[in-house]
Amino acid sequence: LQKGLQLSGEFPKTVPTSGYYGDITRRAVLAFQIKYMVAPLAELITLQGKTVGPKTRAQLNSLFN
């Protein structure tokens, strides 16, 4: 997830990927979800990047397959 977010520009390249789903990853997920509008904006703002669901995964996969 973090490597995909790095490649798409939301996860900082200066931060090593660790697999830990902390604040940096959460913010990157939210930025990615808003960029590609994987759900209504109100829902994305409510979730605050805490969830990576099928639409987010599908969008990530479509960019790198």
Phi and psi in degrees as a GROMACS rama.xvg file:
@    title "Ramachandran Plot"
@    xaxis  label "Phi"
@    yaxis  label "Psi"
@TYPE xy
-63.6252  -40.8585  GLN-2
-63.7046  -41.4534  LYS-3
-62.7221  -41.6658  GLY-4
-67.9149  -32.213  LEU-5
-65.7228  -45.796  GLN-6
-63.1782  -32.8921  LEU-7
-86.9711  -7.20279  SER-8
99.744  2.1347  GLY-9
-91.9909  -30.6198  GLU-10
-95.4741  129.46  PHE-11
-59.8435  133.682  PRO-12
-70.2114  -18.7831  LYS-13
-82.0059  -8.17603  THR-14
-102.823  124.275  VAL-15
-66.3921  140.976  PRO-16
-75.6691  137.967  THR-17
-130.935  -15.6281  SER-18
87.249  -7.46874  GLY-19
-79.2223  127.698  TYR-20
-93.7477  77.8488  TYR-21
-104.135  -160.065  GLY-22
-61.6756  -39.0351  ASP-23
-64.4826  -44.8205  ILE-24
-65.5547  -43.8126  THR-25
-59.1152  -45.0627  ARG-26
-65.1124  -38.2763  ARG-27
-65.83  -41.0796  ALA-28
-61.9598  -46.5124  VAL-29
-60.8533  -44.1285  LEU-30
-61.0761  -42.341  ALA-31
-63.5192  -46.0431  PHE-32
-63.09  -38.8262  GLN-33
-70.325  -42.5131  ILE-34
-56.2271  -41.3451  LYS-35
-103.832  5.21464  TYR-36
43.0679  59.5726  MET-37
-74.4231  -9.97746  VAL-38
-156.951  168.446  ALA-39
-57.5613  142.878  PRO-40
-55.2194  -41.2805  LEU-41
-59.8011  -39.352  ALA-42
-67.6953  -42.4856  GLU-43
-62.7538  -42.7029  LEU-44
-64.5575  -39.5388  ILE-45
-63.9001  -43.6225  THR-46
-75.6668  -25.4261  LEU-47
54.3634  34.9817  GLN-48
75.9583  12.0328  GLY-49
-79.1041  -12.1542  LYS-50
-128.78  133.215  THR-51
-114.503  100.081  VAL-52
-96.1174  -172.39  GLY-53
-61.1315  -34.8709  PRO-54
-69.3349  -39.2462  LYS-55
-66.5738  -45.8331  THR-56
-61.1968  -42.3868  ARG-57
-62.756  -41.0811  ALA-58
-65.5939  -43.8112  GLN-59
-59.7742  -47.627  LEU-60
-61.4941  -37.1731  ASN-61
-66.7328  -25.9765  SER-62
-77.0903  -27.0793  LEU-63
-119.435  12.3315  PHE-64
